Amino acid sequence: MTELTCGIVRDLLPSVADGIAGPETQASVARHLETCADCKRRFADMTAAPVAEAAGEAPEIDFLKKAKKKHRRAVVAAALVVCLLAGATGGTLYYLRTFVWGRAVPASALEYRVYTQTGTGTGTEAGRLRETLIVEGKPLDSALGITKTAETFEDGTVAFTVELARKTGKSDLRFLFSRELTDDLKRVTLNGETVWENGVEISEETRRLFAAAHPYVGDMTANARSAEALGVSKTLGNFTNELQTSEEPYVWTIRLESPQGPDALIYHMANMNKFAAGLIATIGNLDTVIFRWTTEDGKEHVFQLDEKTADERFGGSVREAAKTLSGLQTLLFDSAFQGVRVQITEADGDEEVFFVGDGALPDPNGRSTLSDEK
């Protein structure tokens, strides 16, 4: 067999080292390496090279692991710093808003009144009658003072803003806004809540009832919100509910739990009238509201109001009125609506008729403007 030369063997060494040479080639190269120290060394270096490279990768891999670990630590540290700064910033902002800058609060947190004044102009306006809308008040919380007031006008709405913070020696204690009543003024808000609309002052009770309006009397949770908005339990005491929704007309019966005294009875006539009208106006498919209660003498009484009767007493559709805050306010508090005959039917069929007298709700402490008619 012809022996391979060193040149040929060196050309074949890579194939032998990679294991892709045939068996005969591998055997011939092996015989040559037994007698040639130089080729044997080259082959040894070639086959040892990958091992050396693998061994050399370890430090690099270790270095990368350390670099990644350091990077992760840096990211975590940065995140912690951001969180701490955010917390500090949030705390600082809370402090500044609470004690320095102030913040807007709901109108219900302010004691205020809305009224108009009529006077004559000055200068070029001398002799011209001017009607001015005034909104003035103060914080309900005596620990708070006024830090800022602002006024904007857009699309027929004037927005008054009052910001409060902890009271200091530099705080204002009262606020006062004035705006001439012009044809383009339709609405006034105080800290985002409507307090005047189309010439009518809007009460907190009206805003709550307007927000609680819903379409179905069968939704007792929503009914409870409406009753709470009107202050039914606060005025009349605890009560239970009965709904008749199996067929029209749909009826909501409110049964008072506590016996009513004679003075309270007369006072509650007007309130029942208002409550029933407000509920019918703001609950989409409610037709009739019934109040049942017992007086201290053991007699059971019934007050009933349906939509048709409410419309007649109001002089228009109560549902249409309740589509705006000013309409609902008028429905609940207008003197013409309060000046109505209220008929109470006793359980034995006897009837009592009361008249809500001068248009104002009677005083609950006995100074009633109601008188009975037989």
Order of alpha helices (4+ residues) and beta strands (2+ residues): alpha-alpha-alpha-beta-beta-beta-beta-beta-beta-beta-beta-beta-alpha-alpha-alpha-beta-beta-alpha-beta-beta-alpha-alpha-alpha-alpha-beta-beta-beta
